[in-house]
């Protein structure tokens, strides 16, 4: 049986997920929770309210005065600040400001992220890479009740009629600085949370506690993939 300790890279949440009964699979050099023993039940729960650890999914960042021009020269389409735009390979280009970009993959296929990593060079740099893969954690909260649950911990109005798909809020969640991205999975409302990886256990606990009122549950990547179709 796959165990997270078998891999060089581990999410800060691997012990928490292990205690919750995670069944693991390999992805991007990590052992990730595929499910927690109830694949069908988790998929149904994800449509109502659920949380999953996406820290194993590839991500990267670039920042600097020349970021926009360099990124466009690499063939990336840029959205306006505080918006995300899906690229041809499925990567989300999330523009945090005029000079900062966050790139997120939805699976372990990260052709764009890899290509940009090879294209960047210190010799002619007009921006610099931000180590999102190591410094940031990524969670997702999904389901019909997710906006109501997030309202317990975040002052931004994240309801679907006020916060559109692919909108970004750089805000406070449970008194932590968090990038909140609305990123629906299929027809299901979903919010990705990107934040300091050292605080992953704390924020996970806050979210799990907040979900209890709504009957939310922890799910694996299989349930999130099922929502995506």
Wavefront OBJ file of the C-alpha trace (Angstrom):
o trace
v 0.000 0.000 0.000
v 1.286 3.477 -0.909
v 2.322 5.588 2.085
v 3.242 9.300 2.048
v 6.539 8.557 3.808
v 7.687 6.661 0.720
v 8.030 9.906 -1.250
v 10.543 12.741 -1.097
v 7.817 15.381 -0.867
v 4.949 15.476 1.609
v 2.122 17.880 2.330
v 2.181 19.471 5.774
v -1.196 17.760 6.201
v -0.097 14.190 5.582
v -0.276 13.206 9.259
v -3.748 14.755 9.633
v -4.974 12.969 6.516
v -3.402 9.685 7.621
v -5.214 9.884 10.964
v -8.470 10.496 9.078
v -8.013 7.195 7.197
v -6.592 8.381 3.878
v -5.895 5.851 1.137
v -2.975 7.150 -0.913
v -1.879 7.391 -4.522
v 1.222 8.840 -6.153
v 1.161 12.260 -7.806
v 3.884 14.764 -8.670
v 6.356 13.211 -6.251
v 3.839 13.126 -3.374
v 1.660 10.488 -1.805
v -1.766 12.133 -1.907
v -5.124 11.139 -0.356
v -7.098 9.478 -3.148
v -10.040 8.729 -0.853
v -10.900 7.910 2.736
v -12.587 4.559 2.168
v -15.932 5.778 0.805
v -15.458 6.820 -2.817
v -19.147 7.173 -3.704
v -20.057 8.894 -0.463
v -17.201 11.342 -0.806
v -18.243 12.309 -4.329
v -21.782 12.998 -3.121
v -20.426 14.957 -0.150
v -18.206 17.066 -2.414
v -21.314 18.370 -4.170
v -22.741 19.500 -0.795
v -19.722 20.548 1.292
v -16.246 19.072 1.481
v -12.572 19.924 1.843
v -9.564 18.350 0.115
v -5.809 18.871 0.210
v -4.467 19.923 -3.214
v -0.938 20.712 -2.075
v 0.538 18.030 -4.364
v -0.752 19.743 -7.515
v 1.844 21.768 -9.448
v 1.977 25.539 -8.994
v 4.414 28.366 -9.613
v 4.665 32.119 -9.377
v 6.396 35.052 -11.064
v 6.720 38.600 -9.838
v 8.381 41.820 -10.975
v 8.082 44.970 -13.018
v 8.504 43.087 -16.307
v 6.399 40.029 -15.455
v 3.496 40.835 -17.781
v 5.639 41.411 -20.872
v 7.780 38.331 -20.228
v 4.759 36.096 -19.598
v 3.025 37.319 -22.754
v 6.218 36.688 -24.739
v 5.987 33.078 -23.497
v 2.528 32.751 -25.046
v 0.505 33.058 -21.845
v -2.776 34.985 -21.930
v -3.089 37.307 -18.942
v -6.326 38.305 -17.210
v -6.936 41.524 -15.318
v -5.661 41.706 -11.712
v -7.669 39.596 -9.244
v -8.931 37.354 -12.021
v -7.847 33.942 -13.313
v -7.799 32.751 -16.910
v -7.575 29.143 -18.085
v -4.792 28.455 -20.569
v -4.841 25.969 -23.439
v -3.335 23.157 -21.349
v -5.811 23.747 -18.488
v -3.424 25.697 -16.237
v -5.011 28.643 -14.448
v -3.110 31.926 -14.761
v -4.117 33.871 -11.629
v -3.084 37.507 -11.743
v -2.603 38.842 -8.227
v -1.470 42.319 -9.302
v -0.108 44.060 -12.375
v 3.274 42.506 -11.629
v 2.518 39.151 -9.969
v 1.184 35.901 -11.390
v 0.249 32.603 -9.747
v -0.036 29.473 -11.900
v -2.147 26.518 -10.759
v -2.597 23.092 -12.347
v -5.660 20.905 -11.740
v -3.765 17.632 -12.168
v -0.164 16.490 -12.431
v 0.057 17.565 -16.080
v 1.961 20.852 -15.799
v 3.412 21.473 -19.258
v 3.072 25.257 -19.073
v 4.512 25.495 -15.563
v 7.453 23.303 -16.585
v 8.036 25.246 -19.806
v 8.129 28.596 -18.011
v 10.504 27.196 -15.419
v 12.946 26.213 -18.164
v 12.474 29.496 -20.056
v 13.294 31.778 -17.118
v 16.937 32.762 -16.767
v 18.794 35.053 -14.389
v 20.844 36.367 -17.311
v 18.013 38.376 -18.851
v 15.485 38.366 -16.003
v 12.843 41.101 -15.883
v 10.924 39.244 -13.159
v 11.740 36.549 -10.643
v 10.152 33.220 -9.699
v 8.153 32.915 -6.479
v 8.576 29.462 -4.841
v 4.878 28.655 -4.609
v 5.448 24.904 -4.936
v 7.345 24.836 -1.644
v 6.143 27.888 0.285
v 2.402 27.684 -0.341
v -0.242 25.092 0.479
v -3.428 24.648 -1.534
v -6.815 23.453 -0.320
v -10.208 23.352 -1.995
v -13.650 23.772 -0.434
v -16.468 22.514 -2.646
v -20.241 22.240 -2.684
v -23.529 24.095 -2.422
v -22.910 25.129 1.190
v -19.329 26.281 0.697
v -20.091 30.012 0.475
v -22.201 29.907 3.642
v -19.449 28.051 5.472
v -16.740 30.456 4.267
v -18.812 33.397 5.544
v -18.042 32.204 9.082
v -14.335 32.942 8.585
v -13.995 35.478 5.767
v -15.341 39.027 5.482
v -15.502 38.992 1.665
v -18.911 38.186 0.175
v -18.139 34.960 -1.683
v -21.715 34.119 -2.656
v -22.000 32.969 -6.247
v -24.008 36.001 -7.426
v -21.411 38.408 -6.002
v -18.132 36.552 -6.526
v -17.880 35.183 -10.050
v -16.131 32.041 -11.219
v -12.378 32.789 -11.495
v -12.597 35.887 -9.288
v -9.756 36.254 -6.777
v -9.821 37.785 -3.295
v -6.591 38.373 -1.388
v -8.044 38.493 2.070
v -8.130 37.102 5.598
v -9.570 33.660 6.369
v -9.528 32.584 10.017
v -7.173 35.537 10.669
v -4.687 34.321 8.051
v -3.631 35.890 4.774
v -5.183 33.705 2.075
v -5.638 33.904 -1.682
v -9.223 32.804 -2.352
v -9.964 31.757 -5.926
v -13.430 30.767 -7.010
v -12.757 27.827 -9.273
v -15.901 25.748 -9.830
v -15.587 22.037 -10.541
v -18.154 21.216 -13.195
v -21.481 22.496 -11.892
v -20.251 22.569 -8.275
v -19.284 25.770 -6.490
v -15.671 25.617 -5.286
v -13.053 27.845 -3.689
v -9.328 27.201 -3.834
v -7.306 28.566 -0.917
v -3.588 29.290 -1.343
v -1.637 30.328 1.752
v 1.553 29.888 3.791
v 2.249 26.163 4.011
v 3.515 26.447 7.597
v -0.062 27.233 8.683
v -1.701 24.347 6.820
v -2.636 22.311 9.904
v -4.126 25.370 11.614
v -6.282 26.440 8.659
v -7.353 22.867 7.899
v -8.574 22.520 11.477
v -10.502 25.792 11.278
v -12.216 24.724 8.059
v -13.077 21.244 9.310
v -14.535 22.770 12.467
v -16.578 25.290 10.457
v -17.912 22.532 8.169
v -19.363 20.536 11.056
v -22.428 22.789 11.274
v -23.263 21.952 7.650
v -22.378 18.257 7.724
v -19.287 18.734 5.554
v -16.533 16.142 5.352
v -12.969 15.483 4.259
v -12.612 13.965 0.788
v -9.791 12.755 -1.445
v -8.724 13.807 -4.913
v -10.909 11.135 -6.513
v -14.016 13.047 -5.402
v -12.668 16.364 -6.725
v -11.780 14.720 -10.052
v -15.317 13.308 -10.243
v -16.793 16.795 -9.855
v -14.563 18.049 -12.658
v -15.804 15.232 -14.878
l 1 2 3 4 5 6 7 8 9 10 11 12 13 14 15 16 17 18 19 20 21 22 23 24 25 26 27 28 29 30 31 32 33 34 35 36 37 38 39 40 41 42 43 44 45 46 47 48 49 50 51 52 53 54 55 56 57 58 59 60 61 62 63 64 65 66 67 68 69 70 71 72 73 74 75 76 77 78 79 80 81 82 83 84 85 86 87 88 89 90 91 92 93 94 95 96 97 98 99 100 101 102 103 104 105 106 107 108 109 110 111 112 113 114 115 116 117 118 119 120 121 122 123 124 125 126 127 128 129 130 131 132 133 134 135 136 137 138 139 140 141 142 143 144 145 146 147 148 149 150 151 152 153 154 155 156 157 158 159 160 161 162 163 164 165 166 167 168 169 170 171 172 173 174 175 176 177 178 179 180 181 182 183 184 185 186 187 188 189 190 191 192 193 194 195 196 197 198 199 200 201 202 203 204 205 206 207 208 209 210 211 212 213 214 215 216 217 218 219 220 221 222 223 224 225 226 227 228 229
